[in-house]
Amino acid sequence: MTVPDPGDLANIGADGRQLRLFIGVIFFFFTFGQALLLTAFDMPLPLRVSVFVPAWITALCLLQVRGST
């Protein structure tokens, strides 16, 4: 039994990678803007924690593009 090359195991095509990269970049700017506004207007900490969800989506999208998964 042969072991496949890890480079051949990508389950996402070029179109999917491009879409995830686009979504990741959009969410990056949204997250950055949200964090900037929440900090600039001195909003309470529980509202600042809401930055976690778009930051998580950004990280997932960009890591999936990098890892081709």
N, CA, C and O atoms as a Tinker XYZ file with bonds, in Angstrom:
   276  protein
     1  N      0.850000   -1.177000    0.000000    73     2
     2  CA     0.000000    0.000000    0.000000    64     1     3
     3  C      0.893000    1.237000    0.000000    63     2     4     5
     4  O      1.842000    1.327000    0.779000    81     3
     5  N      0.587000    2.177000   -0.868000    73     3     6
     6  CA     1.392000    3.390000   -0.956000    64     5     7
     7  C      0.714000    4.525000   -0.207000    63     6     8     9
     8  O     -0.511000    4.583000   -0.096000    81     7
     9  N      1.526000    5.403000    0.292000    73     7    10
    10  CA     1.029000    6.568000    1.023000    64     9    11
    11  C      0.935000    7.730000    0.041000    63    10    12    13
    12  O      1.921000    8.055000   -0.621000    81    11
    13  N     -0.240000    8.363000   -0.066000    73    11    14
    14  CA    -0.365000    9.484000   -1.009000    64    13    15
    15  C      0.439000   10.692000   -0.554000    63    14    16    17
    16  O      0.665000   10.908000    0.636000    81    15
    17  N      0.857000   11.457000   -1.526000    73    15    18
    18  CA     1.584000   12.695000   -1.250000    64    17    19
    19  C      0.628000   13.691000   -0.588000    63    18    20    21
    20  O     -0.484000   13.885000   -1.080000    81    19
    21  N      1.039000   14.332000    0.526000    73    19    22
    22  CA     0.144000   15.289000    1.192000    64    21    23
    23  C     -0.323000   16.415000    0.278000    63    22    24    25
    24  O     -1.400000   16.971000    0.494000    81    23
    25  N      0.448000   16.757000   -0.718000    73    23    26
    26  CA     0.050000   17.802000   -1.648000    64    25    27
    27  C     -1.124000   17.394000   -2.528000    63    26    28    29
    28  O     -1.824000   18.249000   -3.071000    81    27
    29  N     -1.341000   16.084000   -2.669000    73    27    30
    30  CA    -2.437000   15.585000   -3.494000    64    29    31
    31  C     -3.739000   15.441000   -2.727000    63    30    32    33
    32  O     -4.751000   15.060000   -3.316000    81    31
    33  N     -3.748000   15.730000   -1.442000    73    31    34
    34  CA    -4.923000   15.512000   -0.617000    64    33    35
    35  C     -5.834000   16.731000   -0.510000    63    34    36    37
    36  O     -6.763000   16.726000    0.298000    81    35
    37  N     -5.599000   17.753000   -1.287000    73    35    38
    38  CA    -6.422000   18.965000   -1.211000    64    37    39
    39  C     -7.850000   18.641000   -1.629000    63    38    40    41
    40  O     -8.079000   18.034000   -2.676000    81    39
    41  N     -8.797000   19.047000   -0.813000    73    39    42
    42  CA   -10.200000   18.786000   -1.134000    64    41    43
    43  C    -10.935000   20.067000   -1.517000    63    42    44    45
    44  O    -12.162000   20.130000   -1.447000    81    43
    45  N    -10.191000   21.071000   -1.915000    73    43    46
    46  CA   -10.791000   22.339000   -2.329000    64    45    47
    47  C    -10.081000   22.786000   -3.604000    63    46    48    49
    48  O     -8.855000   22.756000   -3.700000    81    47
    49  N    -10.880000   23.196000   -4.567000    73    47    50
    50  CA   -10.320000   23.633000   -5.836000    64    49    51
    51  C     -9.886000   25.086000   -5.796000    63    50    52    53
    52  O     -9.979000   25.756000   -4.767000    81    51
    53  N     -9.416000   25.552000   -6.927000    73    51    54
    54  CA    -8.937000   26.934000   -7.015000    64    53    55
    55  C    -10.072000   27.929000   -6.781000    63    54    56    57
    56  O     -9.869000   28.969000   -6.153000    81    55
    57  N    -11.265000   27.613000   -7.285000    73    55    58
    58  CA   -12.406000   28.520000   -7.082000    64    57    59
    59  C    -12.793000   28.596000   -5.614000    63    58    60    61
    60  O    -13.099000   29.675000   -5.106000    81    59
    61  N    -12.780000   27.459000   -4.930000    73    59    62
    62  CA   -13.109000   27.437000   -3.506000    64    61    63
    63  C    -12.085000   28.183000   -2.674000    63    62    64    65
    64  O    -12.437000   28.875000   -1.719000    81    63
    65  N    -10.822000   28.043000   -3.033000    73    63    66
    66  CA    -9.771000   28.764000   -2.311000    64    65    67
    67  C     -9.916000   30.264000   -2.507000    63    66    68    69
    68  O     -9.744000   31.043000   -1.569000    81    67
    69  N    -10.235000   30.664000   -3.733000    73    67    70
    70  CA   -10.399000   32.089000   -4.017000    64    69    71
    71  C    -11.593000   32.657000   -3.251000    63    70    72    73
    72  O    -11.527000   33.773000   -2.735000    81    71
    73  N    -12.680000   31.895000   -3.177000    73    71    74
    74  CA   -13.861000   32.343000   -2.442000    64    73    75
    75  C    -13.560000   32.466000   -0.952000    63    74    76    77
    76  O    -13.945000   33.451000   -0.322000    81    75
    77  N    -12.882000   31.486000   -0.390000    73    75    78
    78  CA   -12.555000   31.544000    1.040000    64    77    79
    79  C    -11.569000   32.662000    1.339000    63    78    80    81
    80  O    -11.645000   33.291000    2.395000    81    79
    81  N    -10.646000   32.915000    0.421000    73    79    82
    82  CA    -9.724000   34.030000    0.609000    64    81    83
    83  C    -10.489000   35.354000    0.598000    63    82    84    85
    84  O    -10.229000   36.228000    1.424000    81    83
    85  N    -11.425000   35.501000   -0.331000    73    83    86
    86  CA   -12.238000   36.717000   -0.415000    64    85    87
    87  C    -13.046000   36.913000    0.865000    63    86    88    89
    88  O    -13.062000   38.008000    1.427000    81    87
    89  N    -13.712000   35.865000    1.323000    73    87    90
    90  CA   -14.508000   35.952000    2.548000    64    89    91
    91  C    -13.613000   36.263000    3.742000    63    90    92    93
    92  O    -13.983000   37.063000    4.601000    81    91
    93  N    -12.437000   35.639000    3.803000    73    91    94
    94  CA   -11.507000   35.894000    4.900000    64    93    95
    95  C    -11.041000   37.339000    4.941000    63    94    96    97
    96  O    -10.946000   37.931000    6.016000    81    95
    97  N    -10.750000   37.907000    3.786000    73    95    98
    98  CA   -10.292000   39.299000    3.729000    64    97    99
    99  C    -11.427000   40.250000    4.107000    63    98   100   101
   100  O    -11.210000   41.220000    4.832000    81    99
   101  N    -12.630000   39.976000    3.619000    73    99   102
   102  CA   -13.787000   40.815000    3.972000    64   101   103
   103  C    -14.016000   40.782000    5.481000    63   102   104   105
   104  O    -14.204000   41.825000    6.107000    81   103
   105  N    -13.999000   39.585000    6.061000    73   103   106
   106  CA   -14.213000   39.472000    7.506000    64   105   107
   107  C    -13.059000   40.087000    8.296000    63   106   108   109
   108  O    -13.270000   40.584000    9.402000    81   107
   109  N    -11.838000   40.062000    7.747000    73   107   110
   110  CA   -10.711000   40.702000    8.424000    64   109   111
   111  C    -10.962000   42.198000    8.578000    63   110   112   113
   112  O    -10.801000   42.755000    9.664000    81   111
   113  N    -11.358000   42.840000    7.481000    73   111   114
   114  CA   -11.612000   44.281000    7.548000    64   113   115
   115  C    -12.821000   44.601000    8.420000    63   114   116   117
   116  O    -12.821000   45.605000    9.132000    81   115
   117  N    -13.848000   43.760000    8.374000    73   115   118
   118  CA   -15.006000   43.950000    9.242000    64   117   119
   119  C    -14.600000   43.836000   10.709000    63   118   120   121
   120  O    -15.006000   44.654000   11.534000    81   119
   121  N    -13.799000   42.823000   11.030000    73   119   122
   122  CA   -13.347000   42.619000   12.409000    64   121   123
   123  C    -12.494000   43.784000   12.878000    63   122   124   125
   124  O    -12.660000   44.276000   13.994000    81   123
   125  N    -11.578000   44.225000   12.023000    73   123   126
   126  CA   -10.709000   45.341000   12.375000    64   125   127
   127  C    -11.529000   46.605000   12.622000    63   126   128   129
   128  O    -11.300000   47.318000   13.600000    81   127
   129  N    -12.481000   46.879000   11.739000    73   127   130
   130  CA   -13.332000   48.059000   11.907000    64   129   131
   131  C    -14.192000   47.980000   13.155000    63   130   132   133
   132  O    -14.355000   48.970000   13.869000    81   131
   133  N    -14.738000   46.808000   13.417000    73   131   134
   134  CA   -15.565000   46.628000   14.610000    64   133   135
   135  C    -14.737000   46.841000   15.870000    63   134   136   137
   136  O    -15.175000   47.526000   16.794000    81   135
   137  N    -13.553000   46.260000   15.911000    73   135   138
   138  CA   -12.692000   46.423000   17.087000    64   137   139
   139  C    -12.284000   47.882000   17.262000    63   138   140   141
   140  O    -12.245000   48.394000   18.381000    81   139
   141  N    -11.985000   48.537000   16.166000    73   139   142
   142  CA   -11.594000   49.945000   16.220000    64   141   143
   143  C    -12.731000   50.819000   16.747000    63   142   144   145
   144  O    -12.515000   51.666000   17.615000    81   143
   145  N    -13.924000   50.617000   16.231000    73   143   146
   146  CA   -15.066000   51.419000   16.674000    64   145   147
   147  C    -15.441000   51.137000   18.127000    63   146   148   149
   148  O    -15.731000   52.061000   18.888000    81   147
   149  N    -15.433000   49.872000   18.506000    73   147   150
   150  CA   -15.792000   49.536000   19.886000    64   149   151
   151  C    -14.785000   50.112000   20.876000    63   150   152   153
   152  O    -15.153000   50.530000   21.974000    81   151
   153  N    -13.525000   50.132000   20.486000    73   151   154
   154  CA   -12.494000   50.688000   21.361000    64   153   155
   155  C    -12.551000   52.216000   21.362000    63   154   156   157
   156  O    -12.409000   52.842000   22.413000    81   155
   157  N    -12.756000   52.811000   20.197000    73   155   158
   158  CA   -12.780000   54.276000   20.096000    64   157   159
   159  C    -13.935000   54.882000   20.886000    63   158   160   161
   160  O    -13.794000   55.952000   21.478000    81   159
   161  N    -15.067000   54.204000   20.894000    73   159   162
   162  CA   -16.228000   54.717000   21.618000    64   161   163
   163  C    -16.311000   54.178000   23.041000    63   162   164   165
   164  O    -17.324000   54.349000   23.719000    81   163
   165  N    -15.252000   53.532000   23.483000    73   163   166
   166  CA   -15.126000   53.048000   24.862000    64   165   167
   167  C    -16.351000   52.226000   25.295000    63   166   168   169
   168  O    -16.953000   52.465000   26.342000    81   167
   169  N    -16.687000   51.263000   24.455000    73   167   170
   170  CA   -17.829000   50.399000   24.747000    64   169   171
   171  C    -17.458000   49.406000   25.852000    63   170   172   173
   172  O    -16.277000   49.123000   26.051000    81   171
   173  N    -18.442000   48.877000   26.567000    73   171   174
   174  CA   -18.152000   47.934000   27.645000    64   173   175
   175  C    -17.535000   46.633000   27.113000    63   174   176   177
   176  O    -17.706000   46.264000   25.951000    81   175
   177  N    -16.830000   45.976000   27.988000    73   175   178
   178  CA   -16.100000   44.761000   27.624000    64   177   179
   179  C    -16.983000   43.676000   27.010000    63   178   180   181
   180  O    -16.559000   43.052000   26.038000    81   179
   181  N    -18.189000   43.417000   27.525000    73   179   182
   182  CA   -19.002000   42.371000   26.892000    64   181   183
   183  C    -19.285000   42.632000   25.410000    63   182   184   185
   184  O    -19.380000   41.686000   24.627000    81   183
   185  N    -19.420000   43.889000   25.021000    73   183   186
   186  CA   -19.607000   44.187000   23.600000    64   185   187
   187  C    -18.313000   43.991000   22.816000    63   186   188   189
   188  O    -18.350000   43.577000   21.657000    81   187
   189  N    -17.191000   44.278000   23.425000    73   187   190
   190  CA   -15.904000   44.086000   22.745000    64   189   191
   191  C    -15.620000   42.615000   22.490000    63   190   192   193
   192  O    -14.908000   42.273000   21.546000    81   191
   193  N    -16.167000   41.750000   23.319000    73   191   194
   194  CA   -15.970000   40.312000   23.134000    64   193   195
   195  C    -16.661000   39.841000   21.851000    63   194   196   197
   196  O    -16.311000   38.792000   21.309000    81   195
   197  N    -17.626000   40.599000   21.370000    73   195   198
   198  CA   -18.331000   40.220000   20.142000    64   197   199
   199  C    -17.407000   40.209000   18.924000    63   198   200   201
   200  O    -17.794000   39.717000   17.864000    81   199
   201  N    -16.219000   40.734000   19.056000    73   199   202
   202  CA   -15.238000   40.715000   17.968000    64   201   203
   203  C    -14.721000   39.292000   17.740000    63   202   204   205
   204  O    -14.180000   38.993000   16.676000    81   203
   205  N    -14.884000   38.426000   18.723000    73   203   206
   206  CA   -14.343000   37.071000   18.624000    64   205   207
   207  C    -14.926000   36.298000   17.443000    63   206   208   209
   208  O    -14.181000   35.638000   16.719000    81   207
   209  N    -16.226000   36.364000   17.236000    73   207   210
   210  CA   -16.864000   35.552000   16.190000    64   209   211
   211  C    -16.361000   35.914000   14.794000    63   210   212   213
   212  O    -15.954000   35.009000   14.065000    81   211
   213  N    -16.364000   37.186000   14.376000    73   211   214
   214  CA   -15.820000   37.466000   13.047000    64   213   215
   215  C    -14.315000   37.193000   12.953000    63   214   216   217
   216  O    -13.820000   36.832000   11.886000    81   215
   217  N    -13.590000   37.361000   14.055000    73   215   218
   218  CA   -12.159000   37.040000   14.033000    64   217   219
   219  C    -11.955000   35.540000   13.847000    63   218   220   221
   220  O    -11.023000   35.118000   13.162000    81   219
   221  N    -12.818000   34.742000   14.451000    73   219   222
   222  CA   -12.742000   33.290000   14.319000    64   221   223
   223  C    -13.042000   32.876000   12.878000    63   222   224   225
   224  O    -12.355000   32.019000   12.323000    81   223
   225  N    -14.065000   33.481000   12.275000    73   223   226
   226  CA   -14.402000   33.180000   10.885000    64   225   227
   227  C    -13.249000   33.577000    9.962000    63   226   228   229
   228  O    -12.924000   32.852000    9.023000    81   227
   229  N    -12.634000   34.729000   10.232000    73   227   230
   230  CA   -11.476000   35.167000    9.450000    64   229   231
   231  C    -10.353000   34.151000    9.528000    63   230   232   233
   232  O     -9.791000   33.755000    8.507000    81   231
   233  N    -10.028000   33.730000   10.741000    73   231   234
   234  CA    -8.939000   32.770000   10.927000    64   233   235
   235  C     -9.242000   31.453000   10.228000    63   234   236   237
   236  O     -8.365000   30.883000    9.577000    81   235
   237  N    -10.462000   30.965000   10.352000    73   235   238
   238  CA   -10.823000   29.706000    9.696000    64   237   239
   239  C    -10.684000   29.806000    8.183000    63   238   240   241
   240  O    -10.106000   28.919000    7.555000    81   239
   241  N    -11.202000   30.859000    7.604000    73   239   242
   242  CA   -11.131000   31.015000    6.149000    64   241   243
   243  C     -9.690000   31.091000    5.660000    63   242   244   245
   244  O     -9.318000   30.414000    4.702000    81   243
   245  N     -8.889000   31.910000    6.313000    73   243   246
   246  CA    -7.510000   32.083000    5.857000    64   245   247
   247  C     -6.670000   30.833000    6.092000    63   246   248   249
   248  O     -5.798000   30.518000    5.282000    81   247
   249  N     -6.914000   30.119000    7.180000    73   247   250
   250  CA    -6.191000   28.872000    7.417000    64   249   251
   251  C     -6.615000   27.785000    6.434000    63   250   252   253
   252  O     -5.790000   26.966000    6.031000    81   251
   253  N     -7.880000   27.766000    6.046000    73   251   254
   254  CA    -8.334000   26.795000    5.057000    64   253   255
   255  C     -7.728000   27.082000    3.690000    63   254   256   257
   256  O     -7.411000   26.153000    2.947000    81   255
   257  N     -7.566000   28.340000    3.355000    73   255   258
   258  CA    -6.917000   28.686000    2.087000    64   257   259
   259  C     -5.463000   28.242000    2.119000    63   258   260   261
   260  O     -4.953000   27.678000    1.151000    81   259
   261  N     -4.814000   28.499000    3.222000    73   259   262
   262  CA    -3.397000   28.137000    3.342000    64   261   263
   263  C     -3.196000   26.631000    3.321000    63   262   264   265
   264  O     -2.252000   26.132000    2.708000    81   263
   265  N     -4.089000   25.904000    3.993000    73   263   266
   266  CA    -3.945000   24.459000    4.081000    64   265   267
   267  C     -4.642000   23.692000    2.976000    63   266   268   269
   268  O     -4.554000   22.465000    2.935000    81   267
   269  N     -5.329000   24.376000    2.082000    73   267   270
   270  CA    -6.068000   23.751000    0.978000    64   269   271
   271  C     -7.081000   22.732000    1.463000    63   270   272   273
   272  O     -7.263000   21.691000    0.832000    81   271
   273  N     -7.748000   23.019000    2.586000    73   271   274
   274  CA    -8.738000   22.065000    3.106000    64   273   275
   275  C    -10.121000   22.647000    3.052000    63   274   276
   276  O    -11.084000   21.988000    3.448000    81   275
